[in-house]
Amino acid sequence: MKIGIIGSGNIGATAARLFVGAGHEVALSNSRGGQGLEDLVGELGSKAHATTIEDAARFGDMVLIAIPFGKFSTLPADAFKGKVVIDTGNYYPERDGKFAELDKDETTSSELVSSHLKEARLVKGFNTIYFKHLATQGDSSKSLEERRAIFIAGDDSKAKEIVARLIEEIGFAAVDSGFLHEGGRGQQPGTAVYNKDVTAKQAAALLSAD
Ligand SMILES: NC(=O)c1ccc[n+]([C@@H]2O[C@H](COP(=O)([O-])OP(=O)(O)OC[C@H]3O[C@@H](n4cnc5c(N)ncnc54)[C@H](OP(=O)(O)O)[C@@H]3O)[C@@H](O)[C@H]2O)c1
């Protein structure tokens, strides 16, 4: 599969390494038109190249967004049309600036991203896992229930299935927390599952705790 990576820092670069390791092709991007990613591209080899955000989004059958959440409205929505999009973002007002509708809990960060990327098939995912755990804790030799959980939420069940398959390919287990509005809310900073290092088997208990 071709995967566009929007933002190639802690989460984007870690995911790109895992995706290439699983045999996928990645287009990496950052805020500088892909400049500064030469070492990462060199490390990843022929299955990776660096480009602009727009071209990375157009390249991917799937697109992973891993930029500071507050910048979401700068993304070129047209380029994400029809794509399965993984939104890894979390709202941190001190970093992202204040969003009144989030502070009042009227909506969630991923719903804002989804309204901006109107025609994307958005799945919230990879947002609860610390990037160092993502880098080291995948283990395809384990059964799905003994693997580390990566929580996903979204309204497009086919898109969630595609993301879940990718998660399994990189040695984790996808745990579906539900639709974007409620499930996604249950994956945000401060929730029971956020930044928790749990197996898929343990995950169900955490989800019901919220
Ligand atoms: N760190 C974690 O463990 C972790 C875990 C789960 C979820 N998250 C969430 O994932 C998102 C990314 O976090 P991170 O830790 O990976 O961040 P990071 O290491 O700071 O990397 C951010 C990346 O986004 C790019 N970027 C910044 N502003 C941009 C813009 N306006 N347009 C396009 N690209 C832009 C940066 O490009 P330049 O280098 O050119 O600035 C960089 O490649 C955040 O929402 C974070 O809350 C993080």
The ligand as a Gaussian input file, in Angstrom:
#p B3LYP/6-31G(d) Opt

LIG

0 1
 N        4.915000      12.239000      20.614000
 C        4.077000      11.236000      20.890000
 O        4.443000      10.226000      21.558000
 C        2.679000      11.282000      20.380000
 C        1.888000      10.147000      20.541000
 C        0.601000      10.139000      20.019000
 C        0.099000      11.245000      19.369000
 N        0.886000      12.366000      19.254000
 C        0.301000      13.526000      18.555000
 O        0.787000      13.475000      17.221000
 C        0.962000      14.794000      16.704000
 C        2.422000      14.953000      16.301000
 O        3.245000      14.796000      17.461000
 P        4.808000      14.535000      17.352000
 O        5.277000      14.298000      18.757000
 O        5.093000      13.523000      16.304000
 O        5.301000      15.973000      16.875000
 P        6.758000      16.431000      16.390000
 O        7.789000      15.418000      16.742000
 O        6.932000      17.829000      16.887000
 O        6.632000      16.457000      14.790000
 C        5.713000      17.315000      14.173000
 C        5.834000      17.178000      12.674000
 O        4.793000      17.989000      12.110000
 C        5.374000      18.893000      11.175000
 N        4.617000      20.142000      11.160000
 C        4.586000      21.118000      12.087000
 N        3.747000      22.097000      11.712000
 C        3.250000      21.728000      10.507000
 C        2.359000      22.310000       9.601000
 N        1.773000      23.490000       9.828000
 N        2.090000      21.650000       8.462000
 C        2.664000      20.465000       8.218000
 N        3.531000      19.853000       9.032000
 C        3.811000      20.483000      10.160000
 C        6.795000      19.102000      11.658000
 O        7.564000      19.569000      10.560000
 P        8.895000      20.435000      10.793000
 O        9.911000      19.513000      11.339000
 O        9.169000      20.952000       9.419000
 O        8.481000      21.510000      11.779000
 C        7.150000      17.689000      12.098000
 O        7.520000      16.899000      10.984000
 C        0.537000      15.741000      17.832000
 O       -0.806000      16.127000      17.671000
 C        0.708000      14.878000      19.085000
 O       -0.113000      15.321000      20.139000
 C        2.159000      12.394000      19.716000

